[in-house]
Amino acid sequence: MRKTALVLASALAGAVLSVAGAGAQERVVTIPGFGAKSGVLRVFGVNSEAAMKAAAEEINKAGGVTLGDGTKAKLQIEFLDDRCNPEEGISVVRRIASTNAFVAVGPTCSSVAESLFGILQKKVGDATDSGLQFPIISDVAAKGGLARISEWAFRNVPNESDMYKSLLTWIKAKHPELKTVFGGVEKDFAHSNATFGVMKKHASDLGYQLAGEAEWLLADTNFANQVRDMRRVSADIVAISAHPFTTCGVLREMARQKVAPKLMLGLTSSSSLETLQGCAAEAEGIIIPTAFAPVNAEAIKAAGLVAKMGGSADLHSAAAYEIMFILKDVIEAQKVMARADTVVEDRRKMRAGLAALKTTKGLLGPVGRTDEREAIKPFLFVHAKNNAWKVLHDPRS
């Protein structure tokens, strides 16, 4: 972490650098990102960083960003590891805020977002609130309602309650013979735990019977007892609210114990390349709602660019890719100067610009913005089929 801090301090010494080249000077604006780049969830940080860099490269190829004084600047990305640890996340953001950076993108984990959003000023202009006045826009942290914590917090993540309500309603209409649900949850992770609650609520509202449920931890590797309980009740639907590593562990154990429900549902975060790499055969047929799939030219292009940067495009990294274009638009609309002597004002401009957005461009179509600084994103239902994620249904059509 000390090495990371030194790299950050060096890279963000002014957030805008002058680079000599070909007899001219080029201004460079650094956009810091942060998230999990170590541990079980490291792939999410890797993908976010790759997506941010891919988008920055596209922006730079098109001429970069126009600053408030009319000059052009190129974007560069510095990405820090918060290890999906709330204390580390707060430390990372405080270090970023001690530089001339005027906005940051992250984090991966909802538990980190919940904690660090709590150190931000709650309401803009409140002189009695000494909280940090620094805008943060999240690409991955998916627990519902997190942006409400502070008016300096923003998110570009889908509303999972809407997604699972839509999915379960569609399943109810398409498969009325299915009556019972068994749920499994990665209990110690904020996102999976919150989404499990969403799944149960909407399933109950639609008349499904909860036949049983099981819990495990993010670091668990043995799921024999949980699957034994699953086999005992023999529910029509198995809903797994867990990330790729433990999702694959459960699915492999289900195959070993010959548990074959009529239908399987998964967590949004598991509609990823990592799940297919880990257990494509066992995941065959699992249905997951997602806010990204390469279903149009722009999305296909973005997926290819992220891959070239060493990541994979999914609903989380696609959100990071979109954020870079959002930031470019806000920087230009708000006439951000990106100078050492305008840091405070630039942060206020970025916050005001992000808060004023009503719609933004998304890879699947227009993204709405709520008064609570959340996103209303289009989504699809995908299923694992022949070692790939295929679109099963498009609720937009």
Contacts in CASP RR format, 6 or more apart in sequence:
PFRMAT RR
TARGET T0000
AUTHOR 0000-0000-0000
METHOD contacts of the structure
MODEL  1
MRKTALVLASALAGAVLSVAGAGAQERVVTIPGFGAKSGVLRVFGVNSEA
AMKAAAEEINKAGGVTLGDGTKAKLQIEFLDDRCNPEEGISVVRRIASTN
AFVAVGPTCSSVAESLFGILQKKVGDATDSGLQFPIISDVAAKGGLARIS
EWAFRNVPNESDMYKSLLTWIKAKHPELKTVFGGVEKDFAHSNATFGVMK
KHASDLGYQLAGEAEWLLADTNFANQVRDMRRVSADIVAISAHPFTTCGV
LREMARQKVAPKLMLGLTSSSSLETLQGCAAEAEGIIIPTAFAPVNAEAI
KAAGLVAKMGGSADLHSAAAYEIMFILKDVIEAQKVMARADTVVEDRRKM
RAGLAALKTTKGLLGPVGRTDEREAIKPFLFVHAKNNAWKVLHDPRS
1 81 0 8 1.000
1 88 0 8 1.000
1 91 0 8 1.000
4 80 0 8 1.000
4 81 0 8 1.000
5 95 0 8 1.000
7 78 0 8 1.000
8 32 0 8 1.000
8 78 0 8 1.000
8 80 0 8 1.000
8 95 0 8 1.000
8 96 0 8 1.000
8 99 0 8 1.000
9 95 0 8 1.000
9 99 0 8 1.000
11 30 0 8 1.000
11 76 0 8 1.000
11 78 0 8 1.000
12 30 0 8 1.000
12 32 0 8 1.000
12 78 0 8 1.000
12 96 0 8 1.000
12 99 0 8 1.000
12 100 0 8 1.000
12 101 0 8 1.000
13 99 0 8 1.000
13 100 0 8 1.000
14 30 0 8 1.000
14 99 0 8 1.000
14 100 0 8 1.000
14 340 0 8 1.000
15 29 0 8 1.000
15 30 0 8 1.000
15 99 0 8 1.000
15 100 0 8 1.000
15 101 0 8 1.000
15 102 0 8 1.000
15 338 0 8 1.000
15 340 0 8 1.000
15 343 0 8 1.000
16 27 0 8 1.000
16 28 0 8 1.000
16 29 0 8 1.000
16 30 0 8 1.000
16 73 0 8 1.000
16 100 0 8 1.000
16 338 0 8 1.000
16 339 0 8 1.000
16 340 0 8 1.000
17 27 0 8 1.000
17 28 0 8 1.000
17 30 0 8 1.000
18 25 0 8 1.000
18 26 0 8 1.000
18 27 0 8 1.000
18 28 0 8 1.000
19 25 0 8 1.000
19 26 0 8 1.000
19 28 0 8 1.000
26 73 0 8 1.000
26 74 0 8 1.000
27 67 0 8 1.000
27 71 0 8 1.000
27 72 0 8 1.000
27 73 0 8 1.000
27 74 0 8 1.000
27 338 0 8 1.000
28 73 0 8 1.000
28 74 0 8 1.000
28 75 0 8 1.000
28 76 0 8 1.000
29 65 0 8 1.000
29 67 0 8 1.000
29 73 0 8 1.000
29 74 0 8 1.000
29 75 0 8 1.000
29 76 0 8 1.000
29 331 0 8 1.000
29 338 0 8 1.000
30 75 0 8 1.000
30 76 0 8 1.000
30 77 0 8 1.000
30 78 0 8 1.000
30 101 0 8 1.000
31 52 0 8 1.000
31 56 0 8 1.000
31 75 0 8 1.000
31 76 0 8 1.000
31 77 0 8 1.000
31 78 0 8 1.000
31 101 0 8 1.000
31 103 0 8 1.000
31 104 0 8 1.000
31 105 0 8 1.000
31 324 0 8 1.000
31 327 0 8 1.000
32 77 0 8 1.000
32 78 0 8 1.000
32 79 0 8 1.000
32 80 0 8 1.000
32 96 0 8 1.000
32 99 0 8 1.000
32 101 0 8 1.000
32 104 0 8 1.000
32 105 0 8 1.000
33 48 0 8 1.000
33 49 0 8 1.000
33 52 0 8 1.000
33 77 0 8 1.000
33 78 0 8 1.000
33 79 0 8 1.000
33 80 0 8 1.000
33 104 0 8 1.000
33 105 0 8 1.000
33 106 0 8 1.000
34 79 0 8 1.000
34 80 0 8 1.000
34 81 0 8 1.000
34 82 0 8 1.000
34 89 0 8 1.000
34 92 0 8 1.000
34 93 0 8 1.000
34 96 0 8 1.000
34 104 0 8 1.000
34 105 0 8 1.000
34 106 0 8 1.000
34 107 0 8 1.000
35 44 0 8 1.000
35 45 0 8 1.000
35 48 0 8 1.000
35 79 0 8 1.000
35 80 0 8 1.000
35 81 0 8 1.000
35 82 0 8 1.000
35 84 0 8 1.000
35 89 0 8 1.000
35 92 0 8 1.000
35 106 0 8 1.000
35 107 0 8 1.000
35 108 0 8 1.000
35 109 0 8 1.000
35 112 0 8 1.000
35 140 0 8 1.000
36 42 0 8 1.000
36 44 0 8 1.000
36 45 0 8 1.000
36 81 0 8 1.000
36 82 0 8 1.000
36 83 0 8 1.000
36 84 0 8 1.000
36 107 0 8 1.000
36 108 0 8 1.000
36 109 0 8 1.000
37 45 0 8 1.000
37 46 0 8 1.000
37 49 0 8 1.000
37 79 0 8 1.000
37 81 0 8 1.000
37 83 0 8 1.000
38 81 0 8 1.000
38 83 0 8 1.000
39 83 0 8 1.000
39 84 0 8 1.000
40 218 0 8 1.000
40 219 0 8 1.000
40 243 0 8 1.000
40 245 0 8 1.000
41 84 0 8 1.000
41 108 0 8 1.000
41 109 0 8 1.000
41 218 0 8 1.000
41 243 0 8 1.000
43 244 0 8 1.000
43 272 0 8 1.000
43 274 0 8 1.000
44 108 0 8 1.000
44 140 0 8 1.000
44 269 0 8 1.000
44 316 0 8 1.000
44 317 0 8 1.000
45 79 0 8 1.000
45 81 0 8 1.000
45 108 0 8 1.000
45 140 0 8 1.000
46 310 0 8 1.000
46 311 0 8 1.000
47 306 0 8 1.000
47 311 0 8 1.000
47 312 0 8 1.000
47 313 0 8 1.000
47 314 0 8 1.000
47 316 0 8 1.000
47 317 0 8 1.000
47 320 0 8 1.000
48 79 0 8 1.000
48 105 0 8 1.000
48 106 0 8 1.000
48 108 0 8 1.000
48 139 0 8 1.000
48 140 0 8 1.000
48 316 0 8 1.000
48 317 0 8 1.000
48 320 0 8 1.000
49 77 0 8 1.000
49 79 0 8 1.000
49 309 0 8 1.000
50 306 0 8 1.000
50 307 0 8 1.000
50 309 0 8 1.000
50 310 0 8 1.000
50 311 0 8 1.000
50 312 0 8 1.000
50 317 0 8 1.000
51 139 0 8 1.000
51 302 0 8 1.000
51 306 0 8 1.000
51 309 0 8 1.000
51 311 0 8 1.000
51 313 0 8 1.000
51 317 0 8 1.000
51 318 0 8 1.000
51 320 0 8 1.000
51 321 0 8 1.000
51 324 0 8 1.000
52 77 0 8 1.000
52 79 0 8 1.000
52 105 0 8 1.000
52 320 0 8 1.000
52 321 0 8 1.000
52 323 0 8 1.000
52 324 0 8 1.000
53 77 0 8 1.000
53 309 0 8 1.000
54 302 0 8 1.000
54 304 0 8 1.000
54 305 0 8 1.000
54 306 0 8 1.000
54 308 0 8 1.000
54 309 0 8 1.000
54 321 0 8 1.000
55 302 0 8 1.000
55 305 0 8 1.000
55 320 0 8 1.000
55 321 0 8 1.000
55 322 0 8 1.000
55 323 0 8 1.000
55 324 0 8 1.000
55 325 0 8 1.000
56 75 0 8 1.000
56 76 0 8 1.000
56 77 0 8 1.000
56 324 0 8 1.000
57 305 0 8 1.000
57 309 0 8 1.000
58 305 0 8 1.000
59 65 0 8 1.000
59 75 0 8 1.000
59 324 0 8 1.000
59 325 0 8 1.000
59 328 0 8 1.000
60 74 0 8 1.000
60 75 0 8 1.000
63 72 0 8 1.000
63 74 0 8 1.000
64 72 0 8 1.000
64 73 0 8 1.000
64 74 0 8 1.000
64 75 0 8 1.000
64 328 0 8 1.000
65 72 0 8 1.000
65 73 0 8 1.000
65 74 0 8 1.000
65 75 0 8 1.000
65 328 0 8 1.000
65 331 0 8 1.000
65 332 0 8 1.000
66 72 0 8 1.000
66 73 0 8 1.000
66 331 0 8 1.000
66 332 0 8 1.000
67 73 0 8 1.000
67 331 0 8 1.000
67 335 0 8 1.000
67 336 0 8 1.000
67 337 0 8 1.000
67 338 0 8 1.000
68 332 0 8 1.000
68 335 0 8 1.000
68 336 0 8 1.000
68 337 0 8 1.000
69 337 0 8 1.000
73 338 0 8 1.000
75 324 0 8 1.000
75 328 0 8 1.000
80 92 0 8 1.000
80 95 0 8 1.000
80 96 0 8 1.000
81 88 0 8 1.000
81 92 0 8 1.000
82 88 0 8 1.000
82 89 0 8 1.000
82 91 0 8 1.000
82 92 0 8 1.000
82 107 0 8 1.000
82 108 0 8 1.000
82 109 0 8 1.000
82 112 0 8 1.000
84 107 0 8 1.000
84 108 0 8 1.000
84 109 0 8 1.000
84 111 0 8 1.000
84 112 0 8 1.000
85 112 0 8 1.000
86 111 0 8 1.000
86 112 0 8 1.000
86 114 0 8 1.000
86 115 0 8 1.000
86 116 0 8 1.000
87 115 0 8 1.000
88 112 0 8 1.000
89 107 0 8 1.000
89 112 0 8 1.000
89 115 0 8 1.000
89 116 0 8 1.000
90 115 0 8 1.000
90 116 0 8 1.000
90 119 0 8 1.000
93 104 0 8 1.000
93 116 0 8 1.000
93 119 0 8 1.000
93 132 0 8 1.000
93 134 0 8 1.000
93 136 0 8 1.000
94 119 0 8 1.000
94 132 0 8 1.000
96 104 0 8 1.000
96 134 0 8 1.000
97 132 0 8 1.000
97 134 0 8 1.000
100 339 0 8 1.000
100 340 0 8 1.000
100 343 0 8 1.000
102 135 0 8 1.000
102 336 0 8 1.000
102 338 0 8 1.000
102 343 0 8 1.000
102 346 0 8 1.000
102 347 0 8 1.000
102 349 0 8 1.000
102 350 0 8 1.000
103 134 0 8 1.000
103 135 0 8 1.000
103 136 0 8 1.000
103 137 0 8 1.000
103 327 0 8 1.000
103 347 0 8 1.000
103 350 0 8 1.000
104 134 0 8 1.000
104 135 0 8 1.000
104 136 0 8 1.000
104 137 0 8 1.000
105 136 0 8 1.000
105 137 0 8 1.000
105 138 0 8 1.000
105 139 0 8 1.000
105 320 0 8 1.000
105 323 0 8 1.000
105 324 0 8 1.000
105 327 0 8 1.000
106 113 0 8 1.000
106 136 0 8 1.000
106 137 0 8 1.000
106 138 0 8 1.000
106 139 0 8 1.000
106 140 0 8 1.000
106 141 0 8 1.000
106 320 0 8 1.000
107 113 0 8 1.000
107 116 0 8 1.000
107 138 0 8 1.000
107 140 0 8 1.000
107 141 0 8 1.000
108 140 0 8 1.000
108 141 0 8 1.000
108 316 0 8 1.000
109 140 0 8 1.000
109 141 0 8 1.000
109 189 0 8 1.000
109 190 0 8 1.000
109 191 0 8 1.000
110 141 0 8 1.000
110 142 0 8 1.000
110 143 0 8 1.000
110 144 0 8 1.000
110 146 0 8 1.000
110 190 0 8 1.000
110 191 0 8 1.000
110 194 0 8 1.000
111 189 0 8 1.000
111 190 0 8 1.000
112 141 0 8 1.000
113 138 0 8 1.000
113 141 0 8 1.000
113 143 0 8 1.000
113 146 0 8 1.000
113 153 0 8 1.000
114 141 0 8 1.000
114 143 0 8 1.000
114 146 0 8 1.000
114 149 0 8 1.000
114 190 0 8 1.000
116 136 0 8 1.000
117 136 0 8 1.000
117 146 0 8 1.000
117 147 0 8 1.000
117 149 0 8 1.000
117 150 0 8 1.000
117 152 0 8 1.000
117 153 0 8 1.000
118 149 0 8 1.000
118 150 0 8 1.000
119 131 0 8 1.000
119 132 0 8 1.000
120 131 0 8 1.000
120 132 0 8 1.000
120 133 0 8 1.000
120 134 0 8 1.000
120 136 0 8 1.000
120 149 0 8 1.000
120 150 0 8 1.000
120 152 0 8 1.000
120 153 0 8 1.000
121 129 0 8 1.000
121 130 0 8 1.000
121 131 0 8 1.000
121 132 0 8 1.000
121 133 0 8 1.000
121 150 0 8 1.000
121 151 0 8 1.000
121 152 0 8 1.000
122 129 0 8 1.000
122 131 0 8 1.000
122 149 0 8 1.000
122 150 0 8 1.000
122 151 0 8 1.000
123 129 0 8 1.000
123 151 0 8 1.000
124 133 0 8 1.000
124 151 0 8 1.000
124 152 0 8 1.000
124 351 0 8 1.000
132 152 0 8 1.000
133 152 0 8 1.000
133 344 0 8 1.000
133 347 0 8 1.000
133 348 0 8 1.000
133 351 0 8 1.000
134 152 0 8 1.000
134 347 0 8 1.000
135 152 0 8 1.000
135 153 0 8 1.000
135 154 0 8 1.000
135 347 0 8 1.000
135 350 0 8 1.000
135 351 0 8 1.000
135 354 0 8 1.000
136 152 0 8 1.000
136 153 0 8 1.000
136 154 0 8 1.000
137 154 0 8 1.000
137 155 0 8 1.000
137 156 0 8 1.000
137 323 0 8 1.000
137 326 0 8 1.000
137 327 0 8 1.000
137 354 0 8 1.000
138 146 0 8 1.000
138 147 0 8 1.000
138 153 0 8 1.000
138 154 0 8 1.000
138 155 0 8 1.000
138 156 0 8 1.000
138 157 0 8 1.000
139 156 0 8 1.000
139 157 0 8 1.000
139 316 0 8 1.000
139 317 0 8 1.000
139 319 0 8 1.000
139 320 0 8 1.000
139 323 0 8 1.000
140 157 0 8 1.000
140 316 0 8 1.000
140 319 0 8 1.000
140 320 0 8 1.000
141 155 0 8 1.000
141 157 0 8 1.000
141 191 0 8 1.000
142 157 0 8 1.000
142 158 0 8 1.000
142 160 0 8 1.000
142 191 0 8 1.000
142 194 0 8 1.000
142 195 0 8 1.000
142 268 0 8 1.000
142 269 0 8 1.000
142 316 0 8 1.000
143 190 0 8 1.000
143 191 0 8 1.000
143 194 0 8 1.000
144 159 0 8 1.000
144 160 0 8 1.000
144 161 0 8 1.000
144 194 0 8 1.000
144 374 0 8 1.000
145 372 0 8 1.000
145 374 0 8 1.000
146 153 0 8 1.000
146 155 0 8 1.000
147 153 0 8 1.000
147 154 0 8 1.000
147 155 0 8 1.000
147 372 0 8 1.000
147 373 0 8 1.000
147 374 0 8 1.000
148 372 0 8 1.000
148 373 0 8 1.000
151 351 0 8 1.000
151 355 0 8 1.000
151 373 0 8 1.000
152 351 0 8 1.000
153 373 0 8 1.000
154 354 0 8 1.000
154 355 0 8 1.000
154 373 0 8 1.000
155 373 0 8 1.000
155 374 0 8 1.000
155 375 0 8 1.000
156 319 0 8 1.000
156 320 0 8 1.000
156 322 0 8 1.000
156 323 0 8 1.000
156 326 0 8 1.000
156 360 0 8 1.000
156 367 0 8 1.000
156 375 0 8 1.000
156 377 0 8 1.000
157 291 0 8 1.000
157 316 0 8 1.000
157 319 0 8 1.000
157 374 0 8 1.000
157 375 0 8 1.000
157 377 0 8 1.000
158 268 0 8 1.000
158 291 0 8 1.000
158 315 0 8 1.000
158 375 0 8 1.000
158 377 0 8 1.000
158 379 0 8 1.000
159 374 0 8 1.000
159 375 0 8 1.000
159 376 0 8 1.000
159 377 0 8 1.000
160 194 0 8 1.000
160 195 0 8 1.000
160 198 0 8 1.000
160 268 0 8 1.000
160 289 0 8 1.000
161 198 0 8 1.000
161 202 0 8 1.000
162 376 0 8 1.000
162 379 0 8 1.000
163 268 0 8 1.000
163 289 0 8 1.000
163 291 0 8 1.000
163 379 0 8 1.000
164 195 0 8 1.000
164 198 0 8 1.000
164 199 0 8 1.000
164 202 0 8 1.000
164 289 0 8 1.000
165 202 0 8 1.000
166 289 0 8 1.000
166 379 0 8 1.000
166 395 0 8 1.000
167 265 0 8 1.000
167 287 0 8 1.000
167 289 0 8 1.000
167 381 0 8 1.000
168 199 0 8 1.000
168 202 0 8 1.000
168 203 0 8 1.000
168 206 0 8 1.000
168 208 0 8 1.000
169 202 0 8 1.000
169 206 0 8 1.000
170 381 0 8 1.000
170 393 0 8 1.000
170 395 0 8 1.000
171 178 0 8 1.000
171 237 0 8 1.000
171 263 0 8 1.000
171 287 0 8 1.000
172 178 0 8 1.000
172 206 0 8 1.000
172 208 0 8 1.000
175 262 0 8 1.000
175 263 0 8 1.000
177 236 0 8 1.000
178 208 0 8 1.000
178 236 0 8 1.000
178 237 0 8 1.000
178 262 0 8 1.000
178 263 0 8 1.000
179 208 0 8 1.000
179 209 0 8 1.000
179 236 0 8 1.000
180 208 0 8 1.000
180 209 0 8 1.000
180 210 0 8 1.000
180 211 0 8 1.000
180 233 0 8 1.000
180 235 0 8 1.000
180 236 0 8 1.000
180 237 0 8 1.000
181 203 0 8 1.000
181 208 0 8 1.000
181 209 0 8 1.000
181 210 0 8 1.000
181 211 0 8 1.000
181 212 0 8 1.000
181 235 0 8 1.000
181 236 0 8 1.000
181 237 0 8 1.000
181 238 0 8 1.000
181 239 0 8 1.000
182 210 0 8 1.000
182 211 0 8 1.000
182 212 0 8 1.000
182 213 0 8 1.000
182 214 0 8 1.000
182 229 0 8 1.000
182 230 0 8 1.000
182 233 0 8 1.000
182 235 0 8 1.000
182 237 0 8 1.000
182 238 0 8 1.000
182 239 0 8 1.000
182 261 0 8 1.000
183 196 0 8 1.000
183 199 0 8 1.000
183 200 0 8 1.000
183 210 0 8 1.000
183 212 0 8 1.000
183 213 0 8 1.000
183 214 0 8 1.000
183 235 0 8 1.000
183 238 0 8 1.000
183 239 0 8 1.000
183 240 0 8 1.000
183 241 0 8 1.000
184 196 0 8 1.000
184 213 0 8 1.000
184 214 0 8 1.000
184 215 0 8 1.000
184 216 0 8 1.000
184 226 0 8 1.000
184 238 0 8 1.000
184 239 0 8 1.000
184 240 0 8 1.000
184 241 0 8 1.000
184 242 0 8 1.000
184 250 0 8 1.000
185 192 0 8 1.000
185 193 0 8 1.000
185 196 0 8 1.000
185 213 0 8 1.000
185 214 0 8 1.000
185 215 0 8 1.000
185 216 0 8 1.000
185 240 0 8 1.000
185 241 0 8 1.000
185 242 0 8 1.000
186 192 0 8 1.000
186 193 0 8 1.000
186 216 0 8 1.000
186 217 0 8 1.000
186 218 0 8 1.000
186 241 0 8 1.000
186 242 0 8 1.000
186 243 0 8 1.000
186 246 0 8 1.000
187 193 0 8 1.000
187 215 0 8 1.000
187 216 0 8 1.000
187 217 0 8 1.000
188 217 0 8 1.000
188 218 0 8 1.000
189 218 0 8 1.000
189 242 0 8 1.000
189 243 0 8 1.000
191 243 0 8 1.000
191 267 0 8 1.000
191 269 0 8 1.000
192 241 0 8 1.000
192 242 0 8 1.000
192 243 0 8 1.000
192 267 0 8 1.000
192 269 0 8 1.000
193 241 0 8 1.000
195 241 0 8 1.000
195 267 0 8 1.000
195 268 0 8 1.000
196 239 0 8 1.000
196 241 0 8 1.000
197 241 0 8 1.000
199 239 0 8 1.000
199 241 0 8 1.000
199 265 0 8 1.000
200 210 0 8 1.000
200 213 0 8 1.000
203 210 0 8 1.000
203 239 0 8 1.000
204 210 0 8 1.000
208 237 0 8 1.000
211 233 0 8 1.000
211 234 0 8 1.000
211 235 0 8 1.000
212 229 0 8 1.000
212 233 0 8 1.000
212 235 0 8 1.000
214 225 0 8 1.000
214 226 0 8 1.000
214 227 0 8 1.000
214 229 0 8 1.000
214 230 0 8 1.000
215 226 0 8 1.000
216 223 0 8 1.000
216 226 0 8 1.000
216 242 0 8 1.000
216 246 0 8 1.000
216 250 0 8 1.000
218 243 0 8 1.000
218 245 0 8 1.000
218 246 0 8 1.000
220 246 0 8 1.000
221 249 0 8 1.000
223 246 0 8 1.000
223 249 0 8 1.000
223 250 0 8 1.000
223 253 0 8 1.000
224 253 0 8 1.000
224 257 0 8 1.000
226 250 0 8 1.000
226 253 0 8 1.000
227 250 0 8 1.000
227 253 0 8 1.000
227 254 0 8 1.000
227 256 0 8 1.000
227 257 0 8 1.000
227 259 0 8 1.000
228 257 0 8 1.000
230 238 0 8 1.000
230 254 0 8 1.000
230 259 0 8 1.000
231 257 0 8 1.000
231 258 0 8 1.000
231 259 0 8 1.000
234 261 0 8 1.000
235 261 0 8 1.000
236 261 0 8 1.000
236 262 0 8 1.000
236 263 0 8 1.000
237 261 0 8 1.000
237 262 0 8 1.000
237 263 0 8 1.000
237 264 0 8 1.000
237 265 0 8 1.000
238 254 0 8 1.000
238 259 0 8 1.000
238 261 0 8 1.000
238 263 0 8 1.000
238 264 0 8 1.000
238 265 0 8 1.000
239 264 0 8 1.000
239 265 0 8 1.000
239 266 0 8 1.000
240 247 0 8 1.000
240 250 0 8 1.000
240 251 0 8 1.000
240 264 0 8 1.000
240 265 0 8 1.000
240 266 0 8 1.000
240 267 0 8 1.000
240 270 0 8 1.000
240 286 0 8 1.000
241 266 0 8 1.000
241 267 0 8 1.000
242 250 0 8 1.000
242 266 0 8 1.000
242 267 0 8 1.000
242 270 0 8 1.000
243 267 0 8 1.000
243 269 0 8 1.000
243 270 0 8 1.000
244 269 0 8 1.000
244 270 0 8 1.000
244 272 0 8 1.000
244 274 0 8 1.000
244 275 0 8 1.000
244 278 0 8 1.000
245 274 0 8 1.000
247 266 0 8 1.000
247 267 0 8 1.000
247 270 0 8 1.000
247 275 0 8 1.000
247 279 0 8 1.000
247 283 0 8 1.000
248 275 0 8 1.000
248 278 0 8 1.000
248 279 0 8 1.000
248 282 0 8 1.000
248 283 0 8 1.000
249 279 0 8 1.000
251 279 0 8 1.000
251 282 0 8 1.000
251 283 0 8 1.000
251 286 0 8 1.000
252 279 0 8 1.000
252 282 0 8 1.000
254 260 0 8 1.000
254 282 0 8 1.000
255 281 0 8 1.000
255 282 0 8 1.000
263 287 0 8 1.000
264 285 0 8 1.000
264 286 0 8 1.000
264 287 0 8 1.000
265 286 0 8 1.000
265 287 0 8 1.000
265 288 0 8 1.000
266 286 0 8 1.000
266 287 0 8 1.000
266 288 0 8 1.000
267 288 0 8 1.000
268 288 0 8 1.000
268 289 0 8 1.000
268 290 0 8 1.000
268 291 0 8 1.000
268 315 0 8 1.000
269 314 0 8 1.000
269 315 0 8 1.000
269 316 0 8 1.000
270 286 0 8 1.000
270 288 0 8 1.000
271 288 0 8 1.000
271 289 0 8 1.000
271 290 0 8 1.000
271 314 0 8 1.000
271 315 0 8 1.000
271 382 0 8 1.000
271 389 0 8 1.000
272 312 0 8 1.000
272 314 0 8 1.000
273 312 0 8 1.000
273 314 0 8 1.000
274 312 0 8 1.000
275 283 0 8 1.000
275 384 0 8 1.000
276 283 0 8 1.000
276 384 0 8 1.000
276 387 0 8 1.000
276 388 0 8 1.000
276 389 0 8 1.000
280 384 0 8 1.000
280 387 0 8 1.000
283 384 0 8 1.000
284 384 0 8 1.000
284 385 0 8 1.000
284 386 0 8 1.000
285 383 0 8 1.000
285 384 0 8 1.000
285 385 0 8 1.000
286 383 0 8 1.000
286 384 0 8 1.000
287 381 0 8 1.000
287 382 0 8 1.000
287 383 0 8 1.000
287 392 0 8 1.000
288 381 0 8 1.000
288 382 0 8 1.000
288 383 0 8 1.000
288 389 0 8 1.000
289 379 0 8 1.000
289 380 0 8 1.000
289 381 0 8 1.000
289 382 0 8 1.000
290 314 0 8 1.000
290 315 0 8 1.000
290 379 0 8 1.000
290 380 0 8 1.000
290 381 0 8 1.000
290 382 0 8 1.000
290 389 0 8 1.000
291 315 0 8 1.000
291 318 0 8 1.000
291 319 0 8 1.000
291 364 0 8 1.000
291 377 0 8 1.000
291 378 0 8 1.000
291 379 0 8 1.000
291 380 0 8 1.000
292 299 0 8 1.000
292 313 0 8 1.000
292 314 0 8 1.000
292 315 0 8 1.000
292 318 0 8 1.000
292 319 0 8 1.000
292 363 0 8 1.000
292 364 0 8 1.000
293 299 0 8 1.000
293 364 0 8 1.000
293 380 0 8 1.000
293 382 0 8 1.000
293 389 0 8 1.000
293 391 0 8 1.000
294 300 0 8 1.000
294 303 0 8 1.000
294 313 0 8 1.000
295 364 0 8 1.000
295 380 0 8 1.000
295 391 0 8 1.000
295 394 0 8 1.000
296 363 0 8 1.000
296 364 0 8 1.000
298 363 0 8 1.000
299 313 0 8 1.000
299 318 0 8 1.000
299 363 0 8 1.000
299 364 0 8 1.000
302 313 0 8 1.000
302 318 0 8 1.000
302 321 0 8 1.000
302 363 0 8 1.000
303 312 0 8 1.000
303 313 0 8 1.000
304 313 0 8 1.000
305 321 0 8 1.000
306 312 0 8 1.000
306 313 0 8 1.000
306 317 0 8 1.000
306 321 0 8 1.000
307 313 0 8 1.000
311 317 0 8 1.000
313 321 0 8 1.000
318 363 0 8 1.000
321 363 0 8 1.000
322 360 0 8 1.000
322 361 0 8 1.000
322 362 0 8 1.000
322 363 0 8 1.000
322 367 0 8 1.000
325 360 0 8 1.000
325 361 0 8 1.000
326 354 0 8 1.000
326 357 0 8 1.000
326 360 0 8 1.000
326 361 0 8 1.000
327 350 0 8 1.000
329 360 0 8 1.000
330 336 0 8 1.000
330 350 0 8 1.000
330 353 0 8 1.000
330 354 0 8 1.000
330 357 0 8 1.000
331 338 0 8 1.000
331 350 0 8 1.000
333 353 0 8 1.000
334 349 0 8 1.000
334 350 0 8 1.000
334 352 0 8 1.000
334 353 0 8 1.000
335 349 0 8 1.000
336 342 0 8 1.000
336 346 0 8 1.000
336 349 0 8 1.000
336 350 0 8 1.000
337 345 0 8 1.000
337 346 0 8 1.000
338 346 0 8 1.000
339 346 0 8 1.000
354 373 0 8 1.000
355 373 0 8 1.000
357 369 0 8 1.000
358 368 0 8 1.000
358 369 0 8 1.000
359 366 0 8 1.000
359 367 0 8 1.000
359 368 0 8 1.000
359 369 0 8 1.000
360 366 0 8 1.000
360 367 0 8 1.000
360 368 0 8 1.000
360 369 0 8 1.000
360 375 0 8 1.000
361 367 0 8 1.000
362 377 0 8 1.000
362 378 0 8 1.000
364 377 0 8 1.000
364 378 0 8 1.000
364 379 0 8 1.000
364 380 0 8 1.000
365 378 0 8 1.000
366 378 0 8 1.000
367 375 0 8 1.000
367 376 0 8 1.000
367 377 0 8 1.000
367 378 0 8 1.000
368 375 0 8 1.000
368 376 0 8 1.000
368 377 0 8 1.000
369 375 0 8 1.000
369 376 0 8 1.000
370 376 0 8 1.000
378 396 0 8 1.000
379 395 0 8 1.000
380 391 0 8 1.000
380 392 0 8 1.000
380 393 0 8 1.000
380 394 0 8 1.000
380 395 0 8 1.000
380 396 0 8 1.000
381 391 0 8 1.000
381 392 0 8 1.000
381 393 0 8 1.000
381 394 0 8 1.000
381 395 0 8 1.000
382 389 0 8 1.000
382 390 0 8 1.000
382 391 0 8 1.000
382 392 0 8 1.000
383 389 0 8 1.000
383 390 0 8 1.000
383 392 0 8 1.000
384 390 0 8 1.000
END
